[in-house]
Amino acid sequence: MFGLAFIFGLWLWLGFGISGNWLYTKLVLVAVLLTYFTWSGRLLKQAPAALPSSRTLRLLNELPVFVLLVVIYLVLAKPF
């Protein structure tokens, strides 16, 4: 799914000339989300003893939701 989203995003950006500072901010936040998901996937592949506490994992589970809400706001409102 990430590959399709990436391809369609490039198509919209390059094919239709969509631009603006909101787009660059959104792209940075998407890169942050990709880094987070890669990091969390590697964390889960480690031995169970190396995992953080359940409270920490619950907090880390909520971080991408807030970043995603900011990304959605940037796409819909295009504030700058």
GIWO-V290360 format. One record per helix or strand of 3 or more residues. SS is the DSSP state (h for helix, s for strand). FROM is the first residue (numbers start at 0). TO is the last residue. If there is no record, write none. Layout:
ss: <SS	SS>
from: <FROM	FROM>
to: <TO	TO>
This chain:
ss: <h	h	h	h>
from: <1	20	47	53>
to: <14	44	49	76>
